[in-house]
Amino acid sequence: MEIIGKIIGMNTSNGLLNLLVTNTVKTQYNLKISLSEEPHLHLGDILVFDVVQHQRERISYHIESYRPVETLGLSSADEVFREFLPASPLSLTEAKAIVEAKVEAIENKTIQTITKELLHQYEYGFYIFPAAMRMHHNYVGGLAYHCISMLNLAEGLLKNYTYLNADYLISGILLHDIGKIIELSGPVNSEFTLDGQLLGHLVIGTLELEKAALRLHLENTEEVRLLKHLLISHHGQPQFGAAKKPMTPEALALWFLDTIDSKFRVLGEELDKTDPKTFTENIAVLDRARIYKI
């Protein structure tokens, strides 16, 4: 029998780890697993449990194995997570359609090829992961939603400043946070991985881009060099984590777009919780400023 659910309670007794698990329709199950099996389970985990039913004084289930929700596939994982966790207002289908259309619009074949390669390689994380643990877009699908919001903002920049190269800017937006898929542990109980702590997503993303370029025999191209610059500079200043300051128009635009969306999305969420004619609470991403709601 298979139970897909979230751990909402746990305790130990008689050499067993006892779990209280709720599924997507709020049915609760008592699951047990031997502590000798060294289960790595935590409160709040959302998993697929393979169980055998036991019935004594009350029905319980012995866990034979468990596995991550992503083993169900992208669409099913997205549906499960959205039942338990805050999520992007865009559905998976909507997000994929927008992103894939933007990738197809890239005219430079080298840029398009490497963008497709990385988005395909990290498809699950790109569409499921949050964009951050706490600061902004910290919900299921937040990473893709952040990128899509930046793409929307970029349309105005590209229309007004015709010297900007659309291919580099679109690819830079889609790939700028690709390293977060390795930097963060996932959408549930998200925390920094060891590589995330030691390297950070700017470096991780640039390394992954380099690996993809090597696989595609594109490592010595001008396009890859400039895309790597976009990734390592998108935080703008060294004090914000950038390895280099932006040195192309597209890199500068990427920094500003990232800054605008990350801050204004949080501002919007705070304004939603604020009564008119009053101030928001202190907003961390705005240097703890309080903003007046008209």
Backbone as CSV, one residue per row, in Angstrom:
resi,resn,N_x,N_y,N_z,CA_x,CA_y,CA_z,C_x,C_y,C_z
1,MET,0.849,-1.192,0.000,0.000,0.000,0.000,0.889,1.248,0.000
2,GLU,0.451,2.275,-0.712,1.220,3.510,-0.823,0.452,4.650,-0.158
3,ILE,1.150,5.381,0.708,0.581,6.568,1.350,1.474,7.752,1.025
4,ILE,0.885,8.786,0.462,1.612,10.014,0.171,1.151,11.047,1.182
5,GLY,2.070,11.531,2.004,1.621,12.452,3.035,2.727,13.218,3.715
6,LYS,2.292,14.087,4.639,3.177,14.970,5.395,3.238,14.507,6.840
7,ILE,4.439,14.453,7.400,4.617,14.071,8.798,4.226,15.247,9.680
8,ILE,3.189,15.067,10.498,2.726,16.142,11.372,2.949,15.831,12.851
9,GLY,3.446,14.638,13.132,3.758,14.277,14.508,4.705,13.096,14.539
10,MET,5.561,13.021,15.571,6.475,11.882,15.676,6.942,11.721,17.118
11,ASN,7.105,10.448,17.493,7.668,10.110,18.793,8.266,8.726,18.712
12,THR,8.971,8.307,19.733,9.590,6.978,19.761,9.054,6.171,20.941
13,SER,8.946,4.846,20.721,8.556,3.933,21.797,8.887,2.515,21.376
14,ASN,9.398,1.735,22.320,9.670,0.316,22.090,10.516,0.067,20.843
15,GLY,11.504,0.905,20.633,12.407,0.715,19.498,11.825,1.113,18.158
16,LEU,10.683,1.811,18.192,10.032,2.221,16.951,9.948,3.742,16.867
17,LEU,10.013,4.241,15.664,9.693,5.637,15.397,8.244,5.667,14.927
18,ASN,7.403,6.385,15.662,5.981,6.458,15.356,5.682,7.796,14.668
19,LEU,5.034,7.723,13.535,4.739,8.923,12.766,3.235,9.111,12.628
20,LEU,2.805,10.344,12.746,1.441,10.696,12.391,1.528,11.429,11.065
21,VAL,0.887,10.857,10.053,0.998,11.371,8.690,-0.391,11.708,8.177
22,THR,-0.519,12.872,7.533,-1.783,13.251,6.913,-1.607,13.298,5.406
23,ASN,-2.626,12.820,4.682,-2.533,12.837,3.223,-3.228,14.069,2.658
24,THR,-3.378,14.138,1.344,-3.885,15.346,0.700,-5.356,15.613,0.984
25,VAL,-6.104,14.599,1.458,-7.516,14.816,1.796,-7.712,14.814,3.315
26,LYS,-6.597,15.024,4.061,-6.611,15.191,5.515,-6.893,13.910,6.302
27,THR,-6.810,12.754,5.646,-6.890,11.493,6.377,-5.561,11.266,7.085
28,GLN,-5.644,10.864,8.368,-4.431,10.675,9.147,-4.123,9.194,9.341
29,TYR,-2.833,8.875,9.323,-2.369,7.499,9.461,-1.282,7.436,10.521
30,ASN,-1.276,6.317,11.260,-0.184,6.031,12.185,0.799,5.094,11.499
31,LEU,1.994,5.576,11.251,3.025,4.791,10.577,4.154,4.507,11.545
32,LYS,4.743,3.320,11.418,5.822,2.918,12.318,6.998,2.380,11.507
33,ILE,8.195,2.647,12.023,9.404,2.104,11.416,10.416,1.858,12.522
34,SER,11.168,0.772,12.397,12.144,0.419,13.426,13.272,1.441,13.471
35,LEU,13.648,1.838,14.671,14.763,2.770,14.821,16.076,2.147,14.359
36,SER,16.129,0.800,14.345,17.350,0.131,13.883,17.592,0.355,12.396
37,GLU,16.548,0.775,11.679,16.697,1.055,10.251,17.246,2.464,9.991
38,GLU,17.525,3.190,11.082,18.105,4.537,11.011,17.332,5.442,10.042
39,PRO,16.058,5.603,10.290,15.283,6.458,9.380,15.688,7.923,9.511
40,HIS,15.872,8.584,8.388,16.208,10.010,8.371,14.930,10.781,8.035
41,LEU,14.089,10.912,9.022,12.782,11.537,8.844,12.650,12.722,9.784
42,HIS,11.920,13.745,9.326,11.787,14.964,10.108,10.346,15.452,10.066
43,LEU,9.964,16.154,11.115,8.645,16.763,11.156,8.489,17.702,9.960
44,GLY,7.388,17.562,9.248,7.148,18.397,8.077,7.537,17.763,6.764
45,ASP,8.299,16.655,6.796,8.673,15.969,5.555,7.425,15.516,4.807
46,ILE,7.465,15.630,3.490,6.397,15.141,2.613,7.003,14.043,1.754
47,LEU,6.485,12.820,1.900,7.135,11.661,1.298,6.107,10.668,0.765
48,VAL,6.612,9.730,-0.010,5.820,8.586,-0.460,6.234,7.392,0.394
49,PHE,5.288,6.845,1.159,5.551,5.717,2.047,4.959,4.441,1.455
50,ASP,5.762,3.393,1.382,5.259,2.055,1.057,5.068,1.315,2.375
51,VAL,3.839,0.914,2.675,3.522,0.405,4.009,2.758,-0.922,3.932
52,VAL,2.792,-1.631,5.061,1.990,-2.839,5.269,1.072,-2.568,6.449
53,GLN,-0.211,-2.885,6.298,-1.189,-2.589,7.345,-1.154,-3.638,8.443
54,HIS,-1.226,-3.149,9.705,-1.359,-4.025,10.878,-2.592,-3.582,11.667
55,GLN,-3.305,-4.531,12.240,-4.486,-4.177,13.018,-4.463,-4.916,14.340
56,ARG,-4.229,-4.174,15.413,-4.315,-4.734,16.766,-5.449,-3.992,17.480
57,GLU,-5.076,-3.135,18.479,-6.114,-2.334,19.118,-6.634,-1.264,18.146
58,ARG,-5.733,-0.768,17.315,-6.133,0.167,16.264,-5.247,-0.069,15.057
59,ILE,-5.700,0.386,13.936,-4.959,0.161,12.695,-3.691,0.998,12.688
60,SER,-2.580,0.366,12.343,-1.331,1.089,12.128,-0.669,0.481,10.900
61,TYR,0.377,1.112,10.470,1.051,0.696,9.241,2.556,0.658,9.495
62,HIS,3.193,-0.415,9.051,4.638,-0.522,9.142,5.257,-0.056,7.825
63,ILE,6.215,0.827,7.935,6.862,1.377,6.749,7.899,0.383,6.219
64,GLU,7.701,-0.060,4.997,8.694,-0.917,4.349,9.773,-0.090,3.659
65,SER,9.374,1.042,3.100,10.328,1.945,2.454,9.657,3.301,2.289
66,TYR,10.458,4.304,2.000,9.919,5.628,1.706,10.843,6.309,0.707
67,ARG,10.285,7.253,-0.013,11.060,7.903,-1.070,10.561,9.326,-1.285
68,PRO,11.371,10.153,-1.918,10.969,11.546,-2.152,9.780,11.640,-3.106
69,VAL,9.041,12.717,-2.986,7.880,12.945,-3.843,8.293,13.106,-5.301
70,GLU,9.508,13.608,-5.554,9.917,13.812,-6.952,9.975,12.529,-7.763
71,THR,10.020,11.370,-7.089,10.006,10.108,-7.821,8.664,9.875,-8.520
72,LEU,7.652,10.654,-8.161,6.344,10.531,-8.811,6.314,11.223,-10.171
73,GLY,7.327,12.028,-10.469,7.336,12.797,-11.699,6.983,14.245,-11.430
74,LEU,7.331,15.114,-12.365,7.205,16.552,-12.165,5.772,16.983,-11.862
75,SER,4.823,16.596,-12.694,3.444,17.055,-12.525,2.829,16.553,-11.226
76,SER,3.036,15.273,-10.916,2.462,14.708,-9.690,3.100,15.318,-8.454
77,ALA,4.409,15.536,-8.494,5.092,16.157,-7.361,4.556,17.564,-7.121
78,ASP,4.371,18.319,-8.191,3.832,19.670,-8.073,2.450,19.643,-7.428
79,GLU,1.593,18.724,-7.849,0.245,18.623,-7.292,0.287,18.287,-5.803
80,VAL,1.167,17.356,-5.425,1.262,16.961,-4.019,1.741,18.122,-3.161
81,PHE,2.823,18.754,-3.561,3.372,19.842,-2.764,2.367,20.977,-2.589
82,ARG,1.594,21.275,-3.641,0.623,22.362,-3.563,-0.511,22.057,-2.590
83,GLU,-0.720,20.788,-2.263,-1.731,20.434,-1.270,-1.275,20.754,0.145
84,PHE,0.036,20.827,0.353,0.565,20.984,1.708,1.281,22.304,1.959
85,LEU,1.740,22.960,0.907,2.640,24.099,1.075,2.153,25.303,0.274
86,PRO,2.521,26.513,0.687,2.259,27.696,-0.142,2.920,27.522,-1.505
87,ALA,2.283,28.052,-2.554,2.785,27.796,-3.909,2.596,29.022,-4.795
88,SER,3.327,29.026,-5.883,3.233,30.071,-6.897,1.802,30.195,-7.408
89,PRO,1.369,31.425,-7.736,0.021,31.575,-8.313,-0.096,31.022,-9.722
90,LEU,1.030,30.745,-10.367,0.998,30.120,-11.685,1.036,28.607,-11.533
91,SER,0.193,27.909,-12.271,0.253,26.452,-12.271,1.511,25.990,-12.995
92,LEU,1.860,24.742,-12.815,3.011,24.180,-13.509,2.834,24.299,-15.018
93,THR,1.654,23.995,-15.511,1.390,24.074,-16.954,1.575,25.486,-17.477
94,GLU,1.062,26.465,-16.742,1.198,27.866,-17.154,2.665,28.291,-17.161
95,ALA,3.388,27.932,-16.114,4.789,28.330,-16.007,5.618,27.719,-17.129
96,LYS,5.410,26.437,-17.397,6.176,25.764,-18.457,5.885,26.377,-19.823
97,ALA,4.643,26.698,-20.077,4.284,27.270,-21.377,4.973,28.613,-21.590
98,ILE,5.003,29.440,-20.555,5.646,30.754,-20.660,7.139,30.605,-20.881
99,VAL,7.781,29.766,-20.073,9.232,29.598,-20.163,9.628,28.995,-21.505
100,GLU,8.937,27.954,-21.929,9.295,27.295,-23.189,9.111,28.220,-24.387
101,ALA,8.100,29.070,-24.351,7.902,30.033,-25.434,9.050,31.039,-25.476
102,LYS,9.505,31.472,-24.310,10.622,32.424,-24.257,11.910,31.786,-24.768
103,VAL,12.129,30.540,-24.426,13.341,29.852,-24.895,13.305,29.697,-26.410
104,GLU,12.150,29.342,-26.946,12.029,29.191,-28.395,12.239,30.512,-29.122
105,ALA,11.994,31.629,-28.436,12.158,32.940,-29.060,13.619,33.387,-29.126
106,ILE,14.512,32.682,-28.429,15.935,33.025,-28.477,16.459,32.706,-29.876
107,GLU,17.032,33.689,-30.540,17.466,33.514,-31.926,18.867,32.929,-32.035
108,ASN,19.744,33.279,-31.123,21.111,32.760,-31.150,21.089,31.281,-30.759
109,LYS,21.487,30.417,-31.663,21.355,28.975,-31.440,22.259,28.467,-30.319
110,THR,23.420,29.071,-30.153,24.301,28.651,-29.054,23.659,28.980,-27.711
111,ILE,23.137,30.193,-27.574,22.469,30.588,-26.333,21.224,29.734,-26.103
112,GLN,20.451,29.511,-27.151,19.241,28.712,-27.007,19.564,27.275,-26.602
113,THR,20.590,26.703,-27.227,20.943,25.307,-26.951,21.377,25.114,-25.506
114,ILE,22.226,25.999,-25.004,22.722,25.818,-23.633,21.630,26.135,-22.607
115,THR,20.732,27.056,-22.947,19.605,27.352,-22.055,18.678,26.153,-21.961
116,LYS,18.360,25.565,-23.103,17.515,24.362,-23.113,18.170,23.225,-22.335
117,GLU,19.463,23.055,-22.511,20.187,21.970,-21.844,20.054,22.070,-20.332
118,LEU,20.294,23.249,-19.781,20.244,23.407,-18.331,18.826,23.342,-17.787
119,LEU,17.869,23.907,-18.508,16.485,23.836,-18.044,15.946,22.415,-18.105
120,HIS,16.393,21.651,-19.075,15.991,20.242,-19.138,16.670,19.440,-18.031
121,GLN,17.955,19.680,-17.825,18.698,18.945,-16.796,18.109,19.178,-15.403
122,TYR,17.697,20.419,-15.135,17.216,20.769,-13.800,15.731,21.132,-13.820
123,GLU,14.977,20.464,-14.677,13.561,20.786,-14.847,12.792,20.690,-13.537
124,TYR,12.988,19.617,-12.796,12.250,19.432,-11.543,12.514,20.600,-10.600
125,GLY,13.772,20.894,-10.348,14.100,21.962,-9.420,13.644,23.323,-9.904
126,PHE,13.783,23.576,-11.200,13.412,24.888,-11.736,11.934,25.178,-11.521
127,TYR,11.080,24.185,-11.702,9.639,24.408,-11.597,9.064,24.115,-10.209
128,ILE,9.819,23.451,-9.344,9.299,23.070,-8.029,9.933,23.880,-6.899
129,PHE,11.217,24.187,-7.002,11.943,24.803,-5.895,11.469,26.235,-5.619
130,PRO,11.633,26.674,-4.361,11.465,28.093,-4.057,12.659,28.875,-4.601
131,ALA,12.517,30.205,-4.673,13.642,31.035,-5.105,14.554,31.375,-3.935
132,ALA,14.072,31.189,-2.714,14.879,31.470,-1.531,14.260,30.744,-0.346
133,MET,15.019,30.659,0.748,14.492,30.011,1.941,13.495,30.901,2.682
134,ARG,13.801,32.207,2.746,12.945,33.102,3.508,12.659,34.423,2.799
135,MET,13.621,34.988,2.118,13.558,36.396,1.730,12.509,36.708,0.663
136,HIS,12.434,35.913,-0.406,11.472,36.219,-1.471,11.133,34.960,-2.254
137,HIS,9.893,34.895,-2.758,9.435,33.751,-3.556,9.745,32.417,-2.856
138,ASN,9.529,32.399,-1.535,9.879,31.208,-0.752,8.691,30.242,-0.659
139,TYR,8.306,29.723,-1.829,7.184,28.790,-1.898,7.364,27.885,-3.112
140,VAL,6.574,26.840,-3.178,6.664,25.881,-4.275,6.479,26.611,-5.613
141,GLY,7.406,26.387,-6.531,7.338,27.050,-7.823,7.852,28.469,-7.815
142,GLY,8.406,28.912,-6.689,8.857,30.287,-6.560,10.007,30.642,-7.480
143,LEU,10.893,29.690,-7.741,12.038,29.960,-8.617,11.575,30.288,-10.034
144,ALA,10.712,29.459,-10.590,10.203,29.716,-11.946,9.370,30.987,-11.988
145,TYR,8.554,31.212,-10.955,7.702,32.400,-10.921,8.545,33.677,-10.867
146,HIS,9.616,33.652,-10.100,10.554,34.781,-10.038,11.132,35.067,-11.416
147,CYS,11.553,34.025,-12.119,12.116,34.209,-13.461,11.069,34.756,-14.428
148,ILE,9.851,34.248,-14.348,8.786,34.710,-15.239,8.448,36.176,-14.966
149,SER,8.426,36.554,-13.694,8.182,37.956,-13.358,9.268,38.851,-13.934
150,MET,10.515,38.391,-13.863,11.621,39.155,-14.444,11.505,39.237,-15.962
151,LEU,11.059,38.156,-16.594,10.845,38.192,-18.042,9.789,39.232,-18.420
152,ASN,8.744,39.330,-17.612,7.710,40.322,-17.873,8.271,41.737,-17.756
153,LEU,9.077,41.970,-16.725,9.697,43.279,-16.551,10.651,43.593,-17.695
154,ALA,11.345,42.574,-18.177,12.350,42.765,-19.223,11.738,43.250,-20.528
155,GLU,10.481,42.931,-20.771,9.840,43.364,-22.013,9.875,44.886,-22.149
156,GLY,9.640,45.590,-21.050,9.679,47.048,-21.081,11.081,47.573,-21.326
157,LEU,12.069,46.962,-20.678,13.451,47.383,-20.889,13.869,47.179,-22.342
158,LEU,13.546,46.032,-22.898,13.945,45.736,-24.281,13.255,46.668,-25.271
159,LYS,12.040,47.082,-24.956,11.328,48.001,-25.842,11.914,49.403,-25.767
160,ASN,12.298,49.841,-24.574,12.788,51.199,-24.383,14.271,51.363,-24.699
161,TYR,15.049,50.294,-24.460,16.500,50.378,-24.654,16.896,49.332,-25.685
162,THR,16.812,49.733,-26.941,16.946,48.782,-28.043,18.363,48.251,-28.204
163,TYR,19.325,48.841,-27.493,20.693,48.303,-27.551,20.857,47.034,-26.716
164,LEU,19.882,46.723,-25.868,19.972,45.492,-25.078,19.763,44.277,-25.976
165,ASN,20.570,43.250,-25.765,20.462,42.007,-26.531,19.448,41.092,-25.841
166,ALA,18.325,40.857,-26.504,17.234,40.079,-25.902,17.658,38.650,-25.594
167,ASP,18.463,38.036,-26.443,18.851,36.635,-26.240,19.634,36.462,-24.944
168,TYR,20.617,37.329,-24.736,21.405,37.235,-23.506,20.556,37.538,-22.278
169,LEU,19.703,38.537,-22.389,18.910,38.915,-21.227,17.899,37.830,-20.865
170,ILE,17.228,37.251,-21.862,16.266,36.177,-21.589,16.974,34.965,-20.982
171,SER,18.075,34.558,-21.579,18.808,33.411,-21.047,19.345,33.706,-19.653
172,GLY,19.875,34.910,-19.452,20.396,35.270,-18.138,19.322,35.235,-17.072
173,ILE,18.125,35.711,-17.403,17.020,35.661,-16.449,16.672,34.211,-16.099
174,LEU,16.565,33.357,-17.101,16.161,31.970,-16.856,17.223,31.168,-16.114
175,LEU,18.487,31.518,-16.312,19.566,30.725,-15.718,20.205,31.363,-14.486
176,HIS,19.867,32.604,-14.169,20.643,33.311,-13.143,20.588,32.628,-11.782
177,ASP,19.474,31.976,-11.465,19.350,31.306,-10.164,19.367,29.787,-10.283
178,ILE,19.855,29.250,-11.397,19.839,27.797,-11.590,20.666,27.098,-10.515
179,GLY,21.673,27.795,-9.982,22.495,27.213,-8.924,21.752,27.007,-7.626
180,LYS,20.577,27.656,-7.453,19.814,27.467,-6.226,19.254,26.058,-6.112
181,ILE,19.163,25.367,-7.233,18.662,23.994,-7.213,19.661,23.076,-6.512
182,ILE,20.911,23.478,-6.474,21.945,22.749,-5.739,22.225,23.430,-4.400
183,GLU,22.075,24.744,-4.356,22.333,25.498,-3.126,21.336,25.153,-2.027
184,LEU,20.062,24.931,-2.408,18.996,24.651,-1.454,18.612,23.177,-1.491
185,SER,18.056,22.696,-0.377,17.730,21.273,-0.269,16.413,20.919,-0.940
186,GLY,15.539,21.903,-1.191,14.271,21.592,-1.842,13.139,22.425,-1.284
187,PRO,11.907,22.132,-1.674,10.758,22.930,-1.246,10.278,22.637,0.175
188,VAL,10.684,21.498,0.758,10.215,21.092,2.085,11.357,21.241,3.088
189,ASN,11.082,21.916,4.213,12.118,22.127,5.230,13.416,22.613,4.585
190,SER,13.291,23.590,3.707,14.430,24.019,2.908,15.571,24.546,3.775
191,GLU,16.775,24.144,3.435,17.980,24.607,4.113,19.124,24.619,3.109
192,PHE,20.210,25.280,3.480,21.363,25.318,2.602,22.084,23.975,2.612
193,THR,22.444,23.484,1.434,23.283,22.299,1.329,24.725,22.686,1.653
194,LEU,25.597,21.696,1.741,27.006,21.988,2.007,27.597,22.828,0.881
195,ASP,27.314,22.447,-0.379,27.798,23.248,-1.503,27.189,24.650,-1.479
196,GLY,25.950,24.734,-1.055,25.315,26.038,-0.957,26.024,26.947,0.026
197,GLN,26.443,26.379,1.147,27.136,27.169,2.153,28.557,27.523,1.722
198,LEU,29.231,26.586,1.076,30.640,26.793,0.739,30.838,27.567,-0.563
199,LEU,29.903,27.422,-1.507,30.084,28.009,-2.832,29.062,29.101,-3.150
200,GLY,27.795,28.865,-2.848,26.751,29.818,-3.187,26.255,29.625,-4.604
201,HIS,25.050,30.115,-4.869,24.406,29.777,-6.136,25.011,30.481,-7.337
202,LEU,25.665,31.625,-7.152,26.296,32.276,-8.295,27.424,31.411,-8.850
203,VAL,28.268,30.921,-7.953,29.385,30.062,-8.368,28.865,28.720,-8.869
204,ILE,27.920,28.125,-8.132,27.373,26.823,-8.530,26.754,26.905,-9.917
205,GLY,25.956,27.932,-10.157,25.306,28.075,-11.456,26.305,28.236,-12.586
206,THR,27.354,29.004,-12.333,28.381,29.205,-13.356,29.122,27.908,-13.650
207,LEU,29.390,27.119,-12.613,30.044,25.822,-12.812,29.149,24.878,-13.608
208,GLU,27.849,24.902,-13.324,26.927,24.035,-14.064,26.812,24.477,-15.519
209,LEU,26.861,25.771,-15.753,26.843,26.269,-17.126,28.092,25.808,-17.883
210,GLU,29.226,25.864,-17.194,30.480,25.409,-17.815,30.424,23.916,-18.155
211,LYS,29.863,23.117,-17.246,29.737,21.676,-17.511,28.841,21.428,-18.725
212,ALA,27.732,22.156,-18.783,26.824,21.997,-19.920,27.510,22.397,-21.221
213,ALA,28.290,23.471,-21.177,29.008,23.917,-22.370,30.009,22.864,-22.834
214,LEU,30.665,22.215,-21.888,31.619,21.156,-22.241,30.904,19.975,-22.891
215,ARG,29.747,19.601,-22.332,28.984,18.486,-22.905,28.566,18.798,-24.338
216,LEU,28.260,20.057,-24.580,27.756,20.474,-25.889,28.869,20.961,-26.825
217,HIS,30.120,20.901,-26.344,31.286,21.369,-27.112,31.145,22.849,-27.477
218,LEU,30.676,23.628,-26.523,30.484,25.061,-26.731,31.333,25.886,-25.762
219,GLU,32.271,25.231,-25.090,32.976,25.884,-23.982,33.803,27.098,-24.386
220,ASN,34.264,27.165,-25.623,35.136,28.266,-26.044,34.407,29.368,-26.812
221,THR,33.116,29.424,-26.674,32.341,30.403,-27.430,32.189,31.707,-26.648
222,GLU,32.021,32.778,-27.401,31.760,34.080,-26.797,30.460,34.069,-26.012
223,GLU,29.472,33.332,-26.511,28.173,33.290,-25.844,28.289,32.709,-24.432
224,VAL,29.030,31.633,-24.287,29.183,31.011,-22.970,29.939,31.937,-22.030
225,ARG,30.959,32.594,-22.542,31.725,33.532,-21.714,30.820,34.633,-21.165
226,LEU,29.981,35.197,-22.013,29.118,36.288,-21.579,27.985,35.801,-20.682
227,LEU,27.489,34.600,-20.927,26.475,34.035,-20.032,27.057,33.785,-18.645
228,LYS,28.286,33.305,-18.585,28.929,33.100,-17.286,29.078,34.426,-16.553
229,HIS,29.401,35.482,-17.299,29.505,36.799,-16.662,28.152,37.226,-16.082
230,LEU,27.085,36.973,-16.816,25.754,37.301,-16.311,25.488,36.610,-14.976
231,LEU,25.860,35.353,-14.882,25.573,34.596,-13.667,26.416,35.058,-12.485
232,ILE,27.709,35.303,-12.710,28.563,35.651,-11.572,28.382,37.104,-11.122
233,SER,27.718,37.925,-11.940,27.585,39.349,-11.605,26.173,39.765,-11.246
234,HIS,25.221,38.832,-11.206,23.832,39.269,-11.117,23.421,39.801,-9.746
235,HIS,24.303,39.719,-8.746,24.036,40.395,-7.472,24.602,41.812,-7.449
236,GLY,25.242,42.208,-8.531,25.593,43.602,-8.727,26.862,44.090,-8.078
237,GLN,27.019,43.852,-6.791,28.148,44.369,-6.030,28.767,43.256,-5.183
238,PRO,30.079,43.326,-4.961,30.743,42.284,-4.149,30.122,42.120,-2.763
239,GLN,29.683,43.212,-2.142,29.101,43.102,-0.803,27.762,42.361,-0.803
240,PHE,27.174,42.206,-1.984,25.938,41.437,-2.111,26.187,40.034,-2.665
241,GLY,27.452,39.663,-2.834,27.792,38.317,-3.270,28.249,38.180,-4.700
242,ALA,28.269,39.274,-5.461,28.702,39.193,-6.859,30.207,38.931,-6.931
243,ALA,30.594,38.033,-7.846,32.019,37.775,-8.053,32.653,38.880,-8.900
244,LYS,31.867,39.488,-9.767,32.293,40.631,-10.575,31.129,41.616,-10.655
245,LYS,31.442,42.903,-10.772,30.395,43.872,-11.048,29.903,43.688,-12.484
246,PRO,28.647,44.002,-12.777,28.147,43.878,-14.149,28.959,44.728,-15.119
247,MET,29.367,44.115,-16.241,30.220,44.798,-17.208,29.673,44.736,-18.628
248,THR,28.429,44.295,-18.780,27.731,44.383,-20.062,26.356,44.995,-19.784
249,PRO,25.737,45.603,-20.790,24.390,46.165,-20.565,23.399,45.121,-20.055
250,GLU,23.495,43.910,-20.575,22.563,42.845,-20.173,22.802,42.423,-18.723
251,ALA,24.071,42.402,-18.303,24.378,42.051,-16.916,23.844,43.115,-15.960
252,LEU,23.976,44.371,-16.353,23.449,45.461,-15.536,21.920,45.368,-15.454
253,ALA,21.288,45.112,-16.591,19.829,44.974,-16.608,19.382,43.800,-15.747
254,LEU,20.100,42.688,-15.818,19.755,41.504,-15.032,19.793,41.808,-13.543
255,TRP,20.821,42.504,-13.109,20.934,42.870,-11.693,19.733,43.700,-11.247
256,PHE,19.396,44.730,-12.033,18.291,45.591,-11.651,16.958,44.843,-11.668
257,LEU,16.743,43.999,-12.674,15.497,43.232,-12.741,15.367,42.284,-11.558
258,ASP,16.453,41.617,-11.206,16.459,40.698,-10.069,16.147,41.456,-8.783
259,THR,16.774,42.611,-8.628,16.554,43.420,-7.427,15.112,43.900,-7.339
260,ILE,14.590,44.418,-8.449,13.217,44.930,-8.455,12.227,43.830,-8.099
261,ASP,12.328,42.673,-8.775,11.314,41.638,-8.543,11.415,41.051,-7.148
262,SER,12.631,40.808,-6.669,12.771,40.207,-5.343,12.226,41.134,-4.258
263,LYS,12.406,42.441,-4.421,11.955,43.377,-3.399,10.468,43.730,-3.553
264,PHE,10.036,43.975,-4.774,8.644,44.384,-4.967,7.666,43.241,-4.739
265,ARG,8.086,41.995,-4.981,7.200,40.867,-4.704,6.952,40.755,-3.203
266,VAL,7.998,40.923,-2.419,7.842,40.894,-0.960,7.005,42.088,-0.503
267,LEU,7.260,43.265,-1.091,6.476,44.447,-0.737,4.992,44.198,-0.985
268,GLY,4.660,43.611,-2.126,3.262,43.316,-2.428,2.634,42.381,-1.412
269,GLU,3.381,41.383,-0.988,2.874,40.437,0.006,2.628,41.137,1.343
270,GLU,3.509,42.060,1.700,3.331,42.802,2.952,2.156,43.772,2.861
271,LEU,1.993,44.419,1.711,0.865,45.337,1.533,-0.471,44.609,1.613
272,ASP,-0.498,43.359,1.131,-1.726,42.559,1.202,-2.159,42.332,2.653
273,LYS,-1.200,42.346,3.560,-1.494,42.104,4.980,-1.712,43.404,5.756
274,THR,-1.656,44.535,5.060,-1.676,45.845,5.723,-2.961,46.600,5.400
275,ASP,-3.563,47.198,6.403,-4.763,48.006,6.201,-4.411,49.332,5.523
276,PRO,-5.316,49.863,4.689,-5.080,51.184,4.083,-4.860,52.250,5.152
277,LYS,-4.044,53.241,4.805,-3.724,54.360,5.690,-2.888,53.950,6.898
278,THR,-2.211,52.818,6.780,-1.284,52.384,7.828,0.019,51.938,7.180
279,PHE,1.013,51.680,8.017,2.313,51.233,7.540,2.438,49.711,7.634
280,THR,3.227,49.165,6.742,3.580,47.746,6.837,4.468,47.521,8.062
281,GLU,4.689,46.263,8.386,5.739,45.928,9.343,7.102,46.194,8.690
282,ASN,8.171,46.123,9.460,9.513,46.271,8.899,9.748,45.194,7.839
283,ILE,10.239,45.602,6.672,10.439,44.668,5.557,11.939,44.414,5.391
284,ALA,12.347,43.180,5.630,13.772,42.849,5.657,14.475,43.193,4.350
285,VAL,13.854,42.846,3.205,14.525,43.057,1.911,14.595,44.532,1.527
286,LEU,13.909,45.389,2.272,13.954,46.836,2.040,14.666,47.529,3.201
287,ASP,15.702,46.857,3.720,16.484,47.398,4.847,15.590,47.732,6.032
288,ARG,14.589,46.880,6.229,13.660,46.972,7.358,12.819,48.244,7.331
289,ALA,12.625,48.821,6.148,11.767,49.987,6.002,10.303,49.597,6.229
290,ARG,9.505,50.566,6.694,8.053,50.411,6.788,7.438,51.286,5.716
291,ILE,6.529,50.689,4.911,5.977,51.381,3.740,4.508,51.715,3.998
292,TYR,4.151,52.930,3.666,2.784,53.410,3.876,1.874,52.926,2.756
293,LYS,0.748,52.335,3.126,-0.236,51.860,2.144,-1.306,52.931,1.948
294,ILE,-1.425,53.428,0.731,-2.389,54.500,0.425,-3.822,53.989,0.520
